[in-house]
Amino acid sequence: MKLIEGKPIAEAVYAECAKKLEDLKSRGITPGLAVVLVGDDPASRAYVGMKDRKCQELGLHSVKIERDADISQADLEAQVEELNADPAIHGILVQMPLPGDLDEDAVIKKISPAKDVDGLHPENLGKLASEDPTGFAPCTPLGCQRMLIESGIETSGKNVVVIGRSLLVGKSVAFLLMGKGVGGNATVTVAHSRTKDLAEVAARADILIAAIGVPRFVGPEMVKDGAVVIDVGINRVDDPEAKRGYRLVGDVDFDAVKDKCEAITPVPGGVGVMTIAMLMSNTIRAAELANS
């Protein structure tokens, strides 16, 4: 069993980023990322902090905007429009989920597609589906694909099963892996909670991607011998023996399935590490496209 760890692959992405940054800065361009945090959700605050630190570490222009949870829809959308108009900002990310009754879809649609480095604007999702290289794909699916490529795992002609149909992961990673080119050309099945005989469907996969948001949902009966398993889930479960009283686990029962796998990602330390790396890569690419 091979462990596909995110850190060394993320470091390869950051090395690429550094070269591109050097070229941009030689032309007087510093890529800028603005992250908008609404409310005070601890997990969201932690994610935003990690993104801000990585920007500073790489040398990107980083703007962190914090707004109260009771912000109005109009004010939040006005904040996004202000960032759309700022030439120093090449990427905009509004941290999800938003609190209260704020309309997430409306906020995403306000982000300029050219600055939508999270890849969730309908225009970018359309470009992903049509394999238009000028668009941005969501960061987590990009990270999954990059992990497969860097680990030498062939996708062409393989049966891939994705458990989970969210735009953020499931549908987007399906488009990436069925697309043409390196890391693509797979035959993809997108399964979900309504899939009949889900375990049987999953067990046919050469590559199984779990993104359903349920702790340890994928057990050994869902994994074929010699499969590659990519675990996108990050779930907090109570553990009185842990220092914080909880620990993070994936959507896959790692200990129960690892010996059946050719390769598997850990949680933590797997896909989550790649998500921030691909966000940095998308932001730098946005700056390149804006100045091409």
Phi, psi and omega per residue, in radians:
M1 nan 2.218 3.109
K2 -1.738 2.313 3.088
L3 -1.610 2.102 3.125
I4 -1.634 1.680 -3.095
E5 -1.551 2.508 -3.085
G6 -1.319 -0.588 -2.977
K7 -1.037 -0.903 -3.127
P8 -1.106 -0.573 3.119
I9 -1.271 -0.691 3.065
A10 -1.068 -0.674 3.126
E11 -1.098 -0.623 3.082
A12 -1.137 -0.678 3.081
V13 -1.122 -0.750 -3.128
Y14 -1.158 -0.564 3.077
A15 -1.130 -0.704 3.058
E16 -1.108 -0.746 3.135
C17 -1.034 -0.730 -3.100
A18 -1.076 -0.703 3.121
K19 -1.148 -0.745 3.137
K20 -1.178 -0.655 3.098
L21 -1.098 -0.711 3.134
E22 -1.046 -0.753 3.126
D23 -1.137 -0.791 -3.138
L24 -1.097 -0.781 -3.091
K25 -1.190 -0.489 3.074
S26 -1.157 -0.338 3.098
R27 -1.770 0.170 3.104
G28 1.396 0.382 -3.090
I29 -2.019 2.179 3.035
T30 -2.014 1.970 3.123
P31 -1.006 2.408 -3.112
G32 -2.126 2.338 3.102
L33 -2.100 2.224 3.055
A34 -1.930 2.218 3.093
V35 -2.019 2.218 -3.121
V36 -1.844 2.109 3.116
L37 -1.929 2.114 3.134
V38 -1.906 2.170 -3.127
G39 1.490 -2.877 -3.005
D40 -2.350 0.696 3.079
D41 -1.159 2.188 -3.054
P42 -1.035 -0.720 -3.130
A43 -1.153 -0.752 3.123
S44 -1.114 -0.719 3.128
R45 -1.086 -0.692 3.129
A46 -1.130 -0.762 3.128
Y47 -1.082 -0.783 -3.126
V48 -1.099 -0.704 3.112
G49 -1.079 -0.715 3.132
M50 -1.128 -0.725 -3.138
K51 -1.143 -0.730 3.139
D52 -1.102 -0.774 -3.129
R53 -1.127 -0.693 -3.131
K54 -1.188 -0.657 3.054
C55 -1.007 -0.849 -3.104
Q56 -1.140 -0.660 -3.140
E57 -1.112 -0.696 -3.108
L58 -1.416 -0.425 -3.105
G59 1.758 0.402 3.036
L60 -1.489 2.707 3.002
H61 -1.337 2.080 -3.046
S62 -2.045 2.260 3.089
V63 -2.155 2.137 3.113
K64 -1.977 2.061 -3.094
I65 -1.968 2.144 -3.141
E66 -1.947 2.224 3.118
R67 -2.188 2.599 -3.122
D68 -1.154 2.692 -3.107
A69 -1.112 -0.387 -3.115
D70 -1.602 0.268 3.089
I71 -1.042 2.522 3.122
S72 -1.391 2.780 3.091
Q73 -1.017 -0.746 -3.109
A74 -1.111 -0.733 -3.128
D75 -1.192 -0.658 3.122
L76 -1.166 -0.737 3.116
E77 -1.170 -0.601 3.079
A78 -1.137 -0.638 3.087
Q79 -1.076 -0.739 3.118
V80 -1.130 -0.749 3.131
E81 -1.076 -0.647 3.107
E82 -1.093 -0.707 3.119
L83 -1.249 -0.607 3.058
N84 -0.985 -0.639 -3.056
A85 -1.502 -0.123 -3.062
D86 -1.513 1.979 -3.099
P87 -1.184 -0.292 3.122
A88 -1.415 -0.172 -3.130
I89 -1.866 2.127 3.133
H90 -1.841 -0.362 3.138
G91 -2.346 2.407 3.122
I92 -2.192 2.289 3.080
L93 -2.320 2.106 3.018
V94 -1.699 2.028 -3.043
Q95 -1.156 2.205 3.119
M96 -1.819 2.703 0.020
P97 -1.402 2.693 3.058
L98 -1.496 2.567 -3.116
P99 -1.356 2.833 2.996
G100 1.091 -2.453 -3.055
D101 -1.735 0.282 3.138
L102 -1.104 2.420 -3.066
D103 -1.544 1.799 -3.075
E104 -1.119 -0.749 -3.113
D105 -1.066 -0.718 -3.134
A106 -1.136 -0.658 3.128
V107 -1.163 -0.784 3.138
I108 -1.047 -0.707 -3.127
K109 -1.202 -0.342 3.092
K110 -1.352 -0.414 -3.130
I111 -1.217 2.312 3.079
S112 -1.023 2.250 3.132
P113 -0.950 -0.535 3.137
A114 -1.246 -0.274 3.136
K115 -2.003 0.091 -3.080
D116 -1.452 1.287 -3.060
V117 -1.305 -0.104 3.021
D118 -1.534 -0.155 3.020
G119 1.173 0.558 -3.067
L120 -1.947 -0.118 3.077
H121 -1.147 2.462 -3.135
P122 -0.916 -0.600 3.131
E123 -1.129 -0.731 3.130
N124 -1.241 -0.624 3.077
L125 -1.140 -0.635 3.066
G126 -1.142 -0.697 3.104
K127 -1.158 -0.641 3.080
L128 -1.076 -0.803 -3.121
A129 -1.132 -0.594 -3.099
S130 -1.674 0.112 3.112
E131 1.028 0.694 3.064
D132 -1.485 2.016 -3.035
P133 -1.234 -0.115 3.135
T134 -1.482 -0.066 3.134
G135 -1.610 3.101 3.099
F136 -2.066 2.265 3.052
A137 -1.590 2.624 3.077
P138 -0.969 2.554 -2.952
C139 -1.185 -0.703 -3.102
T140 -1.146 -0.828 3.059
P141 -1.037 -0.703 3.078
L142 -1.032 -0.711 3.116
G143 -1.114 -0.708 3.094
C144 -1.054 -0.826 -3.121
Q145 -1.101 -0.737 -3.131
R146 -1.118 -0.643 3.110
M147 -1.104 -0.714 3.106
L148 -1.127 -0.779 -3.122
I149 -1.098 -0.881 -3.064
E150 -1.181 -0.408 3.140
S151 -1.550 0.027 3.107
G152 1.268 0.440 -3.129
I153 -1.630 2.034 -3.100
E154 -1.243 2.317 3.082
T155 -1.836 -0.450 -3.064
S156 -1.055 2.169 3.109
G157 1.378 -0.047 -3.104
K158 -1.483 2.662 3.027
N159 -1.512 2.053 3.114
V160 -1.939 2.297 3.003
V161 -2.029 2.188 3.075
V162 -1.859 2.154 3.079
I163 -1.728 1.912 -3.067
G164 2.174 2.324 -3.040
R165 -2.106 0.435 3.113
S166 -1.189 2.688 3.034
L167 -1.151 -0.639 -3.061
L168 -1.074 -0.632 -3.105
V169 -2.257 -1.168 -2.914
G170 -0.951 -1.023 -3.105
K171 -1.156 -0.670 -3.077
S172 -1.211 -0.740 3.134
V173 -1.182 -0.518 3.070
A174 -1.115 -0.784 3.110
F175 -1.063 -0.741 -3.130
L176 -1.101 -0.807 -3.026
L177 -1.355 -0.372 3.076
M178 -1.603 -0.134 3.128
G179 -1.227 2.937 3.141
K180 -1.388 2.708 3.041
G181 1.790 -3.033 -3.113
V182 -1.089 2.342 -3.128
G183 1.374 0.229 -3.121
G184 -2.281 -2.655 3.104
N185 1.086 0.427 3.090
A186 -1.567 2.816 2.981
T187 -1.708 2.014 -2.925
V188 -1.981 2.306 2.984
T189 -1.968 2.230 3.066
V190 -1.791 1.954 -3.141
A191 -1.819 2.861 -3.080
H192 -2.821 -2.983 -3.021
S193 -1.093 -0.389 -3.131
R194 -1.702 0.052 -3.130
T195 -1.194 2.256 3.101
K196 -1.289 2.390 3.140
D197 0.925 0.910 -3.054
L198 -0.989 -0.755 -3.117
A199 -1.069 -0.703 3.136
E200 -1.159 -0.719 3.105
V201 -1.102 -0.813 -3.116
A202 -1.095 -0.660 -3.063
A203 -1.242 -0.114 3.064
R204 -1.576 -0.083 -3.007
A205 -1.363 2.333 2.909
D206 -1.307 -0.639 3.093
I207 -2.241 2.118 -3.109
L208 -1.962 2.174 3.135
I209 -2.012 2.051 -3.089
A210 -1.779 2.056 -3.126
A211 -2.543 0.998 -3.030
I212 -1.924 -0.255 3.067
G213 1.352 0.450 3.110
V214 -2.140 2.138 -3.079
P215 -0.998 2.251 3.037
R216 0.925 0.599 -3.097
F217 -1.146 -0.673 -3.064
V218 -1.526 1.975 3.113
G219 -1.836 -3.108 -3.059
P220 -1.085 -0.479 3.140
E221 -1.214 -0.214 -3.112
M222 -1.789 0.031 -3.051
V223 -2.136 2.144 3.109
K224 -1.337 2.604 3.091
D225 -1.032 2.273 3.117
G226 1.455 0.174 3.133
A227 -1.333 2.783 2.978
V228 -1.781 2.258 -3.083
V229 -2.084 2.143 3.077
I230 -1.911 2.013 -3.067
D231 -1.787 1.882 -3.105
V232 -1.523 -0.341 -3.027
G233 -1.173 2.483 2.971
I234 -2.339 1.828 -3.057
N235 -2.133 2.454 3.108
R236 -1.672 2.143 3.111
V237 -2.152 2.546 -3.140
D238 -1.121 2.405 3.072
D239 -2.645 1.722 -3.086
P240 -1.078 -0.334 3.136
E241 -1.465 -0.265 3.130
A242 -1.376 2.646 -3.095
K243 -1.004 -0.700 -3.108
R244 -1.612 -0.006 -3.130
G245 1.487 0.013 3.090
Y246 -2.640 2.921 3.002
R247 -2.519 2.863 -3.102
L248 -1.689 2.316 3.074
V249 -2.310 2.846 -3.132
G250 -1.615 -2.970 3.046
D251 -1.440 -0.121 -3.130
V252 -1.907 2.408 3.040
D253 -1.358 1.507 -2.948
F254 -0.927 -0.918 -3.068
D255 -1.102 -0.553 -3.091
A256 -1.373 -0.435 -3.033
V257 -1.948 -0.259 -2.962
K258 -1.006 -0.629 -3.079
D259 -1.308 -0.193 3.081
K260 -1.555 -0.225 -2.931
C261 -1.636 2.561 2.887
E262 -1.256 -0.700 3.140
A263 -2.710 2.657 -3.112
I264 -2.698 2.578 3.088
T265 -1.619 2.510 3.088
P266 -1.512 2.848 2.970
V267 -2.375 2.124 -0.078
P268 -1.335 3.129 3.075
G269 1.684 0.142 -3.131
G270 -1.978 -1.901 -3.060
V271 -1.093 -0.647 -3.092
G272 -0.985 -0.651 3.111
V273 -1.108 -0.622 -3.086
M274 -1.277 -0.490 -3.072
T275 -1.050 -0.794 -3.141
I276 -1.198 -0.653 3.114
A277 -1.057 -0.743 -3.124
M278 -1.277 -0.478 3.029
L279 -1.117 -0.760 3.101
M280 -1.098 -0.749 3.138
S281 -1.091 -0.757 3.121
N282 -1.111 -0.682 -3.129
T283 -1.130 -0.752 3.115
I284 -1.138 -0.682 3.104
R285 -1.142 -0.635 3.092
A286 -1.080 -0.704 3.114
A287 -1.155 -0.686 3.098
E288 -1.108 -0.787 -3.139
L289 -1.134 -0.639 -3.122
A290 -1.228 -0.344 -3.076
N291 -2.117 0.408 -3.140
S292 -1.533 nan nan
